[in-house]
Every structure is written in C-alpha cells, then in structure tokens.
Amino acid sequence: MNQTQGGAMRAVVTDETAPGRLRVGEVPRPAPQPRESLVRVQAISLNRGEVKTALAAPSGWRPGWDWAGVVEEAAADGSGPAVGARVVGLAPFGAWSEFLTASKSMLAEVPDDVTLDAAATLPVAALTARAALAKSPHRTGRRVLVTGASGGVGVFAVQLAALSGDAVTAAIRNPAHEALIRRLGASDVLIGAALGDDSGPFDLVVESVGGETLGAVLGRLAPGGTCVVLGASAGAVTTFDASKFRVGGTSLYGLVMQWEFQSEPPTVGLAELLSLLSRGELETVIERRAPMADIAAVAHDLMDRRFVGKAVLTW
C-alpha cells in the first residue's frame, strides 16, 4: 500500500483530536503490485486487538484487518480472481478503507449464497478459532472449554468444536448470553471468572480472558491437555497453582496468527470456513451493523463489551 495511483479514497485514520480518536479521512488510493488484486471494500468487521492498537496509535495511523469486497482490478500476473469476483481477506493494517490491495494467498472467493457482511466476520476471529482447535489432537469425545465464548472468536470456536463432535463447555460473563451459546453448540455453560469447582478436566482450553480465568483453567487440564492463549482481555498478569497444572504432559500455547500463517496461508482456512457458511453449518453472530462514519462509537462499544459476537461496518 506504499505506492499510489491517481485519485484519493476514504479511509479510517486515527486522530488524537477527534472524538473517539477515529475518523474517516481522505488518503491516496493504493496501486497494486503485479501479483496483487485491487479490491473495492464493501464491509469490514472489528476485532479487539486492532481496536486496542488503534486507540493508542498516534494520529495518521490506518487501522484494519478484516475486509470483504469486490475485485476492481485483477492481478496483472493472472494469479488472483477475476474482476467482479466477491472476495474476503485480511490485511496487516489499513483494511478500513474504500480500496486495498491483496495477493491471492491472503484472500478467498465468497460463494454466491454468502453475504459480504457475513464473510467479513471470518478472517481474524474464525481463523483464530480454527487454529486454536487444531492445537490438540482430535478424538471422539474430546473435552473442550472455550472462555470468552460470547466474543468474536468465542462464537466461532464453540461452533467449530461442536461441528467436530467435541464436548463443548463455554465460559461467559453475562448470563443473558447463555441461550445463544447453547444454541451454537455448547453442552455446558459456566458463568463468571472462577469457573466453578467441579468443571473439567479438559483436553483443550481456548482461552482469551487472562487474569483469574487463565489461572483457573490451567488447573483444569486433563493429562496431555493443552491451553491455547489468544489474549488477556481481563488482565495480563496471572497467578496459578503449578501443582494442578503438572498432571502429566500439559502444555500452554501462545497463539499468534502471523506465526500460524507461516505454515498455512489465510486462503486455505478462509475457503474452508466459507464452505461451512454456504452449507449452513456455521453461522455468524453480528449484533452491530453501522456505516463506516460510526467507526469511533462502534469501536468503543466493542471495547466496553456492549454487544455479543461481531460488529460489521459498511461504506
């Protein structure tokens, strides 16, 4: 995105003087490299990590990871989709814009029966859930705990685990979300950070809360069990009972998607997830929809946990 072609476009930029520190401004339109497609973005979805970074960034930063849109200009080397193709992908930054450039490995074509709004929720959240579930050997009756289960990653992790035949326990803060989480596939729901005294043991924990919750789940792993850490929304510092963690072969895995993409590019997982959406086996949970002009308000609502699942914004 460093090179530009004629004209300008709208994009979300950080602005320390703007209400909410985010606003829509005008920036140069990007020029694709020969292996890149130029995409007209129609929908984006928000993730806590990118919003947290954006709200702390100096003025002029262009945030954004998830995007979905239509190919405006095909890759000159013929490697990407054709003009007019509906596509979804992710960017390292700058996806909250009218246009962006992307290589074939970073995107996938969207089936006709999947909306771009739905597709835009997949790149970071669903790929993260998919990667986390792969960190433990799958076997019949695998016991999986998903913490932060009503969040962007959590709603996908619950569904993907249930689709695989896992016995899914979901941990949530708000009891009002229990019915939704059970409908998505959780057989048991725990409410609160302490997780109760009789839950577990678990073969795999998909953990995004941190703090007291991470300390609790490390003591609930079965022999050979794995805890995959995605984030620490409730606190970065954790105290845990090491004697309960040492039950034999347990492990703690820090998941970073940029690292995971070194072994499998996003296009592979995105194609699989889009197929599940197309067949009606996976659903998106979009509680907030808004125009891009409302980016600051929606971003702050996400950080304040004022909605479940994902937020999608459109141009």
BALOBA-1460 file (C-alpha; in Angstrom, 3 decimals):
// residues 315
<rec num="1" residu="m" x="0.000" y="0.000" z="0.000"/>
<rec num="2" residu="n" x="3.006" y="2.321" z="-0.125"/>
<rec num="3" residu="q" x="2.675" y="3.036" z="-3.848"/>
<rec num="4" residu="t" x="-0.329" y="5.017" z="-5.010"/>
<rec num="5" residu="q" x="-2.231" y="5.541" z="-8.219"/>
<rec num="6" residu="g" x="-4.242" y="8.568" z="-9.291"/>
<rec num="7" residu="g" x="-7.017" y="9.779" z="-7.057"/>
<rec num="8" residu="a" x="-7.907" y="9.533" z="-3.425"/>
<rec num="9" residu="m" x="-10.193" y="7.385" z="-1.310"/>
<rec num="10" residu="r" x="-11.892" y="7.418" z="2.055"/>
<rec num="11" residu="a" x="-10.299" y="5.517" z="4.920"/>
<rec num="12" residu="v" x="-10.444" y="5.399" z="8.690"/>
<rec num="13" residu="v" x="-7.483" y="7.147" z="10.294"/>
<rec num="14" residu="t" x="-6.501" y="7.738" z="13.876"/>
<rec num="15" residu="d" x="-6.769" y="11.309" z="15.063"/>
<rec num="16" residu="e" x="-5.871" y="12.301" z="18.616"/>
<rec num="17" residu="t" x="-8.094" y="15.385" z="18.303"/>
<rec num="18" residu="a" x="-11.209" y="13.579" z="17.032"/>
<rec num="19" residu="p" x="-13.977" y="12.287" z="19.318"/>
<rec num="20" residu="g" x="-13.142" y="8.651" z="19.981"/>
<rec num="21" residu="r" x="-9.721" y="9.077" z="18.263"/>
<rec num="22" residu="l" x="-11.029" y="7.608" z="14.973"/>
<rec num="23" residu="r" x="-12.483" y="9.363" z="11.930"/>
<rec num="24" residu="v" x="-12.998" y="8.912" z="8.200"/>
<rec num="25" residu="g" x="-10.486" y="10.911" z="6.179"/>
<rec num="26" residu="e" x="-9.049" y="11.095" z="2.675"/>
<rec num="27" residu="v" x="-5.877" y="9.194" z="1.758"/>
<rec num="28" residu="p" x="-4.154" y="8.209" z="-1.517"/>
<rec num="29" residu="r" x="-5.664" y="5.253" z="-3.341"/>
<rec num="30" residu="p" x="-3.226" y="2.277" z="-3.481"/>
<rec num="31" residu="a" x="-1.642" y="0.851" z="-6.615"/>
<rec num="32" residu="p" x="-1.369" y="-2.950" z="-6.745"/>
<rec num="33" residu="q" x="1.825" y="-4.859" z="-7.405"/>
<rec num="34" residu="p" x="1.670" y="-7.339" z="-10.342"/>
<rec num="35" residu="r" x="0.702" y="-10.217" z="-8.013"/>
<rec num="36" residu="e" x="-1.977" y="-8.191" z="-6.198"/>
<rec num="37" residu="s" x="-5.653" y="-7.541" z="-6.862"/>
<rec num="38" residu="l" x="-7.190" y="-4.123" z="-6.266"/>
<rec num="39" residu="v" x="-10.333" y="-4.605" z="-4.184"/>
<rec num="40" residu="r" x="-13.190" y="-2.201" z="-3.555"/>
<rec num="41" residu="v" x="-14.021" y="-2.830" z="0.105"/>
<rec num="42" residu="q" x="-17.708" y="-3.043" z="0.981"/>
<rec num="43" residu="a" x="-17.691" y="-4.412" z="4.543"/>
<rec num="44" residu="i" x="-15.269" y="-4.749" z="7.453"/>
<rec num="45" residu="s" x="-15.539" y="-6.294" z="10.906"/>
<rec num="46" residu="l" x="-13.902" y="-5.242" z="14.147"/>
<rec num="47" residu="n" x="-11.555" y="-7.161" z="16.451"/>
<rec num="48" residu="r" x="-10.496" y="-6.144" z="19.932"/>
<rec num="49" residu="g" x="-6.766" y="-6.367" z="19.162"/>
<rec num="50" residu="e" x="-6.824" y="-3.959" z="16.231"/>
<rec num="51" residu="v" x="-9.143" y="-1.538" z="18.045"/>
<rec num="52" residu="k" x="-6.902" y="-1.526" z="21.124"/>
<rec num="53" residu="t" x="-3.917" y="-0.748" z="18.909"/>
<rec num="54" residu="a" x="-5.803" y="1.961" z="17.001"/>
<rec num="55" residu="l" x="-6.980" y="3.751" z="20.135"/>
<rec num="56" residu="a" x="-3.387" y="4.021" z="21.360"/>
<rec num="57" residu="a" x="-1.817" y="4.902" z="17.996"/>
<rec num="58" residu="p" x="-0.625" y="8.394" z="17.077"/>
<rec num="59" residu="s" x="-2.561" y="10.469" z="14.562"/>
<rec num="60" residu="g" x="-2.356" y="9.254" z="10.984"/>
<rec num="61" residu="w" x="-2.315" y="5.503" z="11.598"/>
<rec num="62" residu="r" x="-4.609" y="3.473" z="9.343"/>
<rec num="63" residu="p" x="-6.074" y="0.504" z="11.218"/>
<rec num="64" residu="g" x="-8.000" y="-2.507" z="9.989"/>
<rec num="65" residu="w" x="-7.587" y="-6.259" z="9.490"/>
<rec num="66" residu="d" x="-10.801" y="-7.879" z="8.209"/>
<rec num="67" residu="w" x="-12.389" y="-6.914" z="4.914"/>
<rec num="68" residu="a" x="-14.776" y="-8.147" z="2.212"/>
<rec num="69" residu="g" x="-15.441" y="-6.601" z="-1.177"/>
<rec num="70" residu="v" x="-15.312" y="-6.895" z="-4.960"/>
<rec num="71" residu="v" x="-12.248" y="-7.141" z="-7.217"/>
<rec num="72" residu="e" x="-11.900" y="-3.830" z="-9.067"/>
<rec num="73" residu="e" x="-8.684" y="-4.707" z="-10.911"/>
<rec num="74" residu="a" x="-7.342" y="-8.251" z="-11.356"/>
<rec num="75" residu="a" x="-3.720" y="-9.082" z="-10.541"/>
<rec num="76" residu="a" x="-1.584" y="-8.290" z="-13.579"/>
<rec num="77" residu="d" x="0.241" y="-11.636" z="-13.396"/>
<rec num="78" residu="g" x="-3.055" y="-13.543" z="-13.581"/>
<rec num="79" residu="s" x="-2.651" y="-15.151" z="-10.169"/>
<rec num="80" residu="g" x="-5.759" y="-13.756" z="-8.483"/>
<rec num="81" residu="p" x="-9.529" y="-13.758" z="-9.017"/>
<rec num="82" residu="a" x="-11.214" y="-12.027" z="-11.939"/>
<rec num="83" residu="v" x="-12.678" y="-8.531" z="-11.978"/>
<rec num="84" residu="g" x="-16.064" y="-8.577" z="-10.271"/>
<rec num="85" residu="a" x="-15.282" y="-11.528" z="-8.006"/>
<rec num="86" residu="r" x="-16.595" y="-11.235" z="-4.454"/>
<rec num="87" residu="v" x="-13.693" y="-11.804" z="-2.073"/>
<rec num="88" residu="v" x="-12.785" y="-11.731" z="1.603"/>
<rec num="89" residu="g" x="-9.399" y="-11.457" z="3.252"/>
<rec num="90" residu="l" x="-7.241" y="-9.762" z="5.823"/>
<rec num="91" residu="a" x="-4.567" y="-7.110" z="5.834"/>
<rec num="92" residu="p" x="-1.759" y="-6.297" z="8.287"/>
<rec num="93" residu="f" x="-3.232" y="-2.785" z="8.571"/>
<rec num="94" residu="g" x="-5.332" y="-0.297" z="6.626"/>
<rec num="95" residu="a" x="-8.330" y="-2.516" z="5.807"/>
<rec num="96" residu="w" x="-10.857" y="0.095" z="6.964"/>
<rec num="97" residu="s" x="-10.663" y="1.824" z="3.597"/>
<rec num="98" residu="e" x="-12.547" y="2.053" z="0.290"/>
<rec num="99" residu="f" x="-9.798" y="0.250" z="-1.641"/>
<rec num="100" residu="l" x="-6.940" y="-2.069" z="-0.768"/>
<rec num="101" residu="t" x="-4.544" y="-4.433" z="-2.489"/>
<rec num="102" residu="a" x="-4.189" y="-8.124" z="-1.685"/>
<rec num="103" residu="s" x="-2.336" y="-11.155" z="-3.003"/>
<rec num="104" residu="k" x="-4.059" y="-14.463" z="-3.731"/>
<rec num="105" residu="s" x="-2.727" y="-16.112" z="-0.552"/>
<rec num="106" residu="m" x="-4.459" y="-13.507" z="1.633"/>
<rec num="107" residu="l" x="-7.991" y="-13.826" z="0.247"/>
<rec num="108" residu="a" x="-10.690" y="-16.273" z="-0.857"/>
<rec num="109" residu="e" x="-13.652" y="-16.010" z="-3.182"/>
<rec num="110" residu="v" x="-17.049" y="-15.722" z="-1.496"/>
<rec num="111" residu="p" x="-19.818" y="-18.118" z="-2.620"/>
<rec num="112" residu="d" x="-22.906" y="-16.511" z="-4.136"/>
<rec num="113" residu="d" x="-25.091" y="-17.585" z="-1.195"/>
<rec num="114" residu="v" x="-22.849" y="-15.944" z="1.444"/>
<rec num="115" residu="t" x="-23.227" y="-12.206" z="2.077"/>
<rec num="116" residu="l" x="-20.180" y="-9.967" z="2.231"/>
<rec num="117" residu="d" x="-21.267" y="-8.865" z="5.709"/>
<rec num="118" residu="a" x="-21.076" y="-12.467" z="6.912"/>
<rec num="119" residu="a" x="-17.805" y="-13.123" z="5.087"/>
<rec num="120" residu="a" x="-16.184" y="-10.054" z="6.675"/>
<rec num="121" residu="t" x="-16.506" y="-11.591" z="10.154"/>
<rec num="122" residu="l" x="-14.323" y="-14.592" z="9.296"/>
<rec num="123" residu="p" x="-10.688" y="-13.612" z="8.701"/>
<rec num="124" residu="v" x="-9.294" y="-12.926" z="12.157"/>
<rec num="125" residu="a" x="-11.929" y="-14.371" z="14.505"/>
<rec num="126" residu="a" x="-12.867" y="-17.591" z="12.724"/>
<rec num="127" residu="l" x="-9.332" y="-18.336" z="11.530"/>
<rec num="128" residu="t" x="-8.105" y="-17.853" z="15.107"/>
<rec num="129" residu="a" x="-10.765" y="-20.221" z="16.463"/>
<rec num="130" residu="r" x="-9.917" y="-22.800" z="13.793"/>
<rec num="131" residu="a" x="-6.185" y="-22.590" z="14.535"/>
<rec num="132" residu="a" x="-6.698" y="-22.866" z="18.292"/>
<rec num="133" residu="l" x="-8.805" y="-26.014" z="17.965"/>
<rec num="134" residu="a" x="-6.070" y="-27.615" z="15.864"/>
<rec num="135" residu="k" x="-3.528" y="-27.379" z="18.707"/>
<rec num="136" residu="s" x="-4.851" y="-30.502" z="20.397"/>
<rec num="137" residu="p" x="-5.198" y="-33.953" z="18.812"/>
<rec num="138" residu="h" x="-8.805" y="-34.546" z="17.839"/>
<rec num="139" residu="r" x="-10.502" y="-37.662" z="19.103"/>
<rec num="140" residu="t" x="-14.075" y="-38.691" z="19.773"/>
<rec num="141" residu="g" x="-15.414" y="-37.060" z="22.899"/>
<rec num="142" residu="r" x="-12.610" y="-34.507" z="23.189"/>
<rec num="143" residu="r" x="-13.488" y="-32.137" z="26.045"/>
<rec num="144" residu="v" x="-13.093" y="-28.501" z="25.022"/>
<rec num="145" residu="l" x="-13.504" y="-25.370" z="27.134"/>
<rec num="146" residu="v" x="-13.953" y="-22.014" z="25.383"/>
<rec num="147" residu="t" x="-13.590" y="-18.944" z="27.592"/>
<rec num="148" residu="g" x="-14.903" y="-15.566" z="26.429"/>
<rec num="149" residu="a" x="-17.352" y="-17.678" z="24.434"/>
<rec num="150" residu="s" x="-19.700" y="-14.818" z="23.534"/>
<rec num="151" residu="g" x="-16.905" y="-12.770" z="21.928"/>
<rec num="152" residu="g" x="-15.837" y="-12.609" z="18.296"/>
<rec num="153" residu="v" x="-13.523" y="-15.638" z="18.458"/>
<rec num="154" residu="g" x="-15.593" y="-17.493" z="21.022"/>
<rec num="155" residu="v" x="-18.781" y="-17.798" z="18.968"/>
<rec num="156" residu="f" x="-16.797" y="-19.443" z="16.168"/>
<rec num="157" residu="a" x="-14.763" y="-21.674" z="18.493"/>
<rec num="158" residu="v" x="-17.920" y="-23.061" z="20.111"/>
<rec num="159" residu="q" x="-19.465" y="-23.853" z="16.726"/>
<rec num="160" residu="l" x="-16.356" y="-25.349" z="15.134"/>
<rec num="161" residu="a" x="-15.691" y="-27.536" z="18.168"/>
<rec num="162" residu="a" x="-19.293" y="-28.765" z="18.217"/>
<rec num="163" residu="l" x="-19.156" y="-29.488" z="14.468"/>
<rec num="164" residu="s" x="-16.117" y="-31.681" z="15.129"/>
<rec num="165" residu="g" x="-18.025" y="-33.696" z="17.700"/>
<rec num="166" residu="d" x="-16.293" y="-32.226" z="20.750"/>
<rec num="167" residu="a" x="-17.978" y="-31.971" z="24.130"/>
<rec num="168" residu="v" x="-18.030" y="-28.177" z="24.439"/>
<rec num="169" residu="t" x="-18.131" y="-26.190" z="27.662"/>
<rec num="170" residu="a" x="-18.420" y="-22.423" z="27.272"/>
<rec num="171" residu="a" x="-17.471" y="-19.795" z="29.856"/>
<rec num="172" residu="i" x="-19.191" y="-16.400" z="29.668"/>
<rec num="173" residu="r" x="-19.540" y="-13.332" z="31.871"/>
<rec num="174" residu="n" x="-23.135" y="-12.366" z="31.084"/>
<rec num="175" residu="p" x="-25.864" y="-14.940" z="31.822"/>
<rec num="176" residu="a" x="-28.083" y="-13.245" z="29.222"/>
<rec num="177" residu="h" x="-25.887" y="-14.862" z="26.537"/>
<rec num="178" residu="e" x="-26.378" y="-18.437" z="27.746"/>
<rec num="179" residu="a" x="-29.250" y="-19.318" z="25.385"/>
<rec num="180" residu="l" x="-27.272" y="-18.141" z="22.351"/>
<rec num="181" residu="i" x="-24.149" y="-20.053" z="23.325"/>
<rec num="182" residu="r" x="-26.101" y="-23.256" z="23.904"/>
<rec num="183" residu="r" x="-27.782" y="-22.859" z="20.515"/>
<rec num="184" residu="l" x="-24.351" y="-22.543" z="18.891"/>
<rec num="185" residu="g" x="-23.326" y="-25.898" z="20.308"/>
<rec num="186" residu="a" x="-22.192" y="-25.672" z="23.943"/>
<rec num="187" residu="s" x="-23.495" y="-28.511" z="26.098"/>
<rec num="188" residu="d" x="-22.421" y="-26.816" z="29.331"/>
<rec num="189" residu="v" x="-22.150" y="-23.115" z="30.183"/>
<rec num="190" residu="l" x="-20.125" y="-21.648" z="33.050"/>
<rec num="191" residu="i" x="-20.779" y="-18.086" z="34.194"/>
<rec num="192" residu="g" x="-18.121" y="-15.950" z="35.876"/>
<rec num="193" residu="a" x="-14.334" y="-15.928" z="36.132"/>
<rec num="194" residu="a" x="-13.925" y="-18.660" z="38.751"/>
<rec num="195" residu="l" x="-15.481" y="-21.392" z="36.545"/>
<rec num="196" residu="g" x="-16.960" y="-23.282" z="39.491"/>
<rec num="197" residu="d" x="-15.359" y="-26.065" z="41.486"/>
<rec num="198" residu="d" x="-16.430" y="-29.126" z="39.518"/>
<rec num="199" residu="s" x="-15.762" y="-28.220" z="35.879"/>
<rec num="200" residu="g" x="-13.289" y="-30.193" z="33.820"/>
<rec num="201" residu="p" x="-10.884" y="-31.727" z="33.313"/>
<rec num="202" residu="f" x="-10.468" y="-30.522" z="29.727"/>
<rec num="203" residu="d" x="-8.363" y="-31.830" z="26.876"/>
<rec num="204" residu="l" x="-8.231" y="-28.392" z="25.245"/>
<rec num="205" residu="v" x="-8.914" y="-24.888" z="26.521"/>
<rec num="206" residu="v" x="-9.330" y="-21.980" z="24.101"/>
<rec num="207" residu="e" x="-8.552" y="-19.057" z="26.413"/>
<rec num="208" residu="s" x="-8.909" y="-15.339" z="25.679"/>
<rec num="209" residu="v" x="-9.682" y="-13.798" z="29.079"/>
<rec num="210" residu="g" x="-6.462" y="-13.974" z="31.092"/>
<rec num="211" residu="g" x="-6.196" y="-12.918" z="34.721"/>
<rec num="212" residu="e" x="-8.154" y="-15.074" z="37.182"/>
<rec num="213" residu="t" x="-9.731" y="-17.135" z="34.421"/>
<rec num="214" residu="l" x="-6.415" y="-18.260" z="32.932"/>
<rec num="215" residu="g" x="-5.191" y="-19.178" z="36.405"/>
<rec num="216" residu="a" x="-8.294" y="-21.298" z="36.947"/>
<rec num="217" residu="v" x="-8.222" y="-23.149" z="33.606"/>
<rec num="218" residu="l" x="-4.559" y="-24.134" z="33.953"/>
<rec num="219" residu="g" x="-5.643" y="-26.235" z="36.908"/>
<rec num="220" residu="r" x="-8.462" y="-27.887" z="34.931"/>
<rec num="221" residu="l" x="-6.404" y="-29.559" z="32.191"/>
<rec num="222" residu="a" x="-6.560" y="-33.313" z="31.759"/>
<rec num="223" residu="p" x="-3.307" y="-35.296" z="31.346"/>
<rec num="224" residu="g" x="-1.891" y="-34.347" z="27.954"/>
<rec num="225" residu="g" x="-4.212" y="-31.323" z="27.782"/>
<rec num="226" residu="t" x="-3.386" y="-28.014" z="26.108"/>
<rec num="227" residu="c" x="-4.376" y="-24.455" z="26.945"/>
<rec num="228" residu="v" x="-4.200" y="-22.142" z="23.932"/>
<rec num="229" residu="v" x="-3.914" y="-18.477" z="24.913"/>
<rec num="230" residu="l" x="-5.370" y="-15.976" z="22.444"/>
<rec num="231" residu="g" x="-5.373" y="-12.832" z="24.570"/>
<rec num="232" residu="a" x="-5.905" y="-11.376" z="28.009"/>
<rec num="233" residu="s" x="-8.988" y="-9.147" z="27.912"/>
<rec num="234" residu="a" x="-9.427" y="-9.249" z="31.697"/>
<rec num="235" residu="g" x="-5.772" y="-8.875" z="32.690"/>
<rec num="236" residu="a" x="-2.274" y="-9.719" z="31.521"/>
<rec num="237" residu="v" x="-0.961" y="-10.995" z="34.865"/>
<rec num="238" residu="t" x="-1.993" y="-14.459" z="36.058"/>
<rec num="239" residu="t" x="-1.291" y="-16.426" z="39.221"/>
<rec num="240" residu="f" x="-1.901" y="-20.180" z="39.111"/>
<rec num="241" residu="d" x="-1.320" y="-23.358" z="41.112"/>
<rec num="242" residu="a" x="1.567" y="-25.075" z="39.329"/>
<rec num="243" residu="s" x="0.912" y="-28.358" z="41.142"/>
<rec num="244" residu="k" x="-2.520" y="-28.629" z="39.490"/>
<rec num="245" residu="f" x="-1.043" y="-27.817" z="36.069"/>
<rec num="246" residu="r" x="1.556" y="-30.588" z="36.346"/>
<rec num="247" residu="v" x="-0.761" y="-33.573" z="35.849"/>
<rec num="248" residu="g" x="1.323" y="-35.030" z="33.030"/>
<rec num="249" residu="g" x="2.001" y="-33.712" z="29.553"/>
<rec num="250" residu="t" x="0.036" y="-30.476" z="29.859"/>
<rec num="251" residu="s" x="1.088" y="-27.506" z="27.766"/>
<rec num="252" residu="l" x="0.465" y="-23.789" z="27.366"/>
<rec num="253" residu="y" x="0.475" y="-22.456" z="23.787"/>
<rec num="254" residu="g" x="0.582" y="-18.775" z="22.822"/>
<rec num="255" residu="l" x="-1.323" y="-18.324" z="19.551"/>
<rec num="256" residu="v" x="-0.308" y="-15.524" z="17.170"/>
<rec num="257" residu="m" x="-1.892" y="-15.741" z="13.736"/>
<rec num="258" residu="q" x="1.029" y="-14.138" z="11.898"/>
<rec num="259" residu="w" x="3.104" y="-17.071" z="13.114"/>
<rec num="260" residu="e" x="0.444" y="-19.604" z="12.090"/>
<rec num="261" residu="f" x="0.272" y="-18.121" z="8.584"/>
<rec num="262" residu="q" x="3.880" y="-19.170" z="8.007"/>
<rec num="263" residu="s" x="2.702" y="-22.783" z="7.733"/>
<rec num="264" residu="e" x="-0.734" y="-22.216" z="6.180"/>
<rec num="265" residu="p" x="-1.792" y="-19.069" z="4.302"/>
<rec num="266" residu="p" x="-5.168" y="-17.482" z="5.123"/>
<rec num="267" residu="t" x="-6.717" y="-18.529" z="1.805"/>
<rec num="268" residu="v" x="-6.827" y="-22.197" z="2.911"/>
<rec num="269" residu="g" x="-8.770" y="-21.648" z="6.118"/>
<rec num="270" residu="l" x="-10.984" y="-18.970" z="4.613"/>
<rec num="271" residu="a" x="-12.096" y="-21.311" z="1.807"/>
<rec num="272" residu="e" x="-12.980" y="-23.986" z="4.355"/>
<rec num="273" residu="l" x="-14.925" y="-21.568" z="6.568"/>
<rec num="274" residu="l" x="-16.803" y="-20.078" z="3.616"/>
<rec num="275" residu="s" x="-17.844" y="-23.573" z="2.582"/>
<rec num="276" residu="l" x="-19.268" y="-24.190" z="6.061"/>
<rec num="277" residu="l" x="-21.200" y="-20.920" z="5.855"/>
<rec num="278" residu="s" x="-22.512" y="-21.800" z="2.413"/>
<rec num="279" residu="r" x="-23.769" y="-25.197" z="3.633"/>
<rec num="280" residu="g" x="-25.458" y="-23.641" z="6.658"/>
<rec num="281" residu="e" x="-23.198" y="-25.497" z="9.107"/>
<rec num="282" residu="l" x="-21.651" y="-22.313" z="10.518"/>
<rec num="283" residu="e" x="-23.376" y="-19.066" z="11.374"/>
<rec num="284" residu="t" x="-22.157" y="-15.574" z="12.021"/>
<rec num="285" residu="v" x="-23.275" y="-13.606" z="15.048"/>
<rec num="286" residu="i" x="-23.487" y="-9.958" z="14.001"/>
<rec num="287" residu="e" x="-25.168" y="-7.863" z="16.660"/>
<rec num="288" residu="r" x="-23.982" y="-4.459" z="15.486"/>
<rec num="289" residu="r" x="-24.182" y="-3.068" z="11.942"/>
<rec num="290" residu="a" x="-23.307" y="0.529" z="11.128"/>
<rec num="291" residu="p" x="-21.969" y="2.845" z="8.416"/>
<rec num="292" residu="m" x="-18.231" y="3.486" z="8.462"/>
<rec num="293" residu="a" x="-18.860" y="7.032" z="9.686"/>
<rec num="294" residu="d" x="-19.823" y="5.495" z="13.070"/>
<rec num="295" residu="i" x="-16.487" y="3.722" z="13.488"/>
<rec num="296" residu="a" x="-15.444" y="5.559" z="16.674"/>
<rec num="297" residu="a" x="-18.681" y="4.824" z="18.536"/>
<rec num="298" residu="v" x="-18.798" y="1.164" z="17.486"/>
<rec num="299" residu="a" x="-15.127" y="0.634" z="18.339"/>
<rec num="300" residu="h" x="-15.647" y="1.958" z="21.848"/>
<rec num="301" residu="d" x="-18.779" y="-0.164" z="22.284"/>
<rec num="302" residu="l" x="-16.711" y="-3.219" z="21.347"/>
<rec num="303" residu="m" x="-14.072" y="-2.420" z="23.957"/>
<rec num="304" residu="d" x="-16.822" y="-1.870" z="26.544"/>
<rec num="305" residu="r" x="-18.413" y="-5.253" z="25.628"/>
<rec num="306" residu="r" x="-21.758" y="-3.693" z="24.761"/>
<rec num="307" residu="f" x="-22.641" y="-6.362" z="22.221"/>
<rec num="308" residu="v" x="-22.085" y="-10.066" z="21.602"/>
<rec num="309" residu="g" x="-20.299" y="-11.543" z="18.602"/>
<rec num="310" residu="k" x="-19.146" y="-9.229" z="15.833"/>
<rec num="311" residu="a" x="-19.703" y="-5.694" z="14.541"/>
<rec num="312" residu="v" x="-19.775" y="-5.062" z="10.789"/>
<rec num="313" residu="l" x="-19.387" y="-1.629" z="9.191"/>
<rec num="314" residu="t" x="-20.018" y="-0.774" z="5.565"/>
<rec num="315" residu="w" x="-19.264" y="2.039" z="3.108"/>
